[in-house]
Amino acid sequence: MTESLTFLHTADLHLGAPFRGLAKVSPAWAARLVQAIAEAFDRVIDTAVSRKVDFVVISGDVFDESRASYGDYLRFFEGMRTLGKAGIPVYLITGNHDPYTSWQNDLFALPDNATMLPASKPGFALYRREGEPLCLIGGRGFYSQAWPVDEDIAEGITRRA
């Protein structure tokens, strides 16, 4: 009998997206959409747990900015911990909005159930169930560096005096 496997894949969550253009037209709708993004992420976590998937793949742009807010970090990492408590591994592939270079050094370390694939080259992770290999996950993240807030990365190359 062939082994079955279930997983949930999501991408472009953009937690913390401000909807700047919409906020100028309708602050109420912009606020609702910001809330909807967070609620959608929570539904991803709840669905993975309720359906008892084997693993979750999150490929790119978890956050809308490489310097995500504390609240956005907290929501994301709490979701990762919830999956971990349910025994569900997570495979992360960073996007251009994610803080690849500082992910584990900023506010939180990735929990043990989360594996981040590299951005410097294609990476692979082997999913096993009860010690038996069932699936090879492959991907390559986007190398994005989160710069310190007080550092002017354009110094010396702009026309500012």
VENBELTA-V728656 format. One line per field, one symbol per residue. phi: phi as a letter, one per 40 degrees, with the letter a starting at -180 (. if undefined). Layout:
phi = ???
This chain:
phi = .ccbababbaafcfdgdcfdcccccadccccccdcccccccdcdcccdcccfccabbbbgfcbcbcbccdccddccccccccccccgbcbbbbcbccccdcbdcbccacccdcbbbccbcacbbbbcbbfgccbabbbibcccbbccddcccccdgbbccc
